[in-house]
C-alpha cells in the first residue's frame, strides 16, 4: 500500500535516477578521483552512502512500510540525508579540483554533479510534501 503523496512519488523517481547516476559516476571516475590524502575518496563515498540512506528511507515512506507516526521523522531524515549527500559530493569534487593537477573524467564528473542536483530536487520534493500536509 503506497502513500498517496504525489510529491513523494516524484521525489522517489528523481532520487532513484540520481542514485544510479552517482553510482555510475563513481564507478566511471575510478582511479581519477584520488587526492588530498584520501579526503576526496572519503567525501565522495560518504556522499554516496548518504544518498543510499536517503533512497532507502524514501522507499520506506513511499511504500508505507513504517508505523503511521514514524513517517514524519523518516521523511525529515531522508530530506536531511539527501541534502547531506549533495554537500559531500560537491565538496569532494571541489577539493579534487583544488588539489589535483589532472582533470577528472568529464562524463563521470557530469554524472556526479547531475546526481547531486537530483538529490537536491528529491529533498525539495520531500519538503513540498511536508508543506502540503
Secondary structure as GFF3:
##gff-version 3
##sequence-region A 1 133
A	DSSP	alpha_helix	6	29	.	.	.	ID=ss1
A	DSSP	three_ten_helix	30	32	.	.	.	ID=ss2
A	DSSP	three_ten_helix	36	38	.	.	.	ID=ss3
A	DSSP	alpha_helix	39	62	.	.	.	ID=ss4
A	DSSP	three_ten_helix	68	70	.	.	.	ID=ss5
A	DSSP	alpha_helix	71	99	.	.	.	ID=ss6
A	DSSP	alpha_helix	106	132	.	.	.	ID=ss7
###
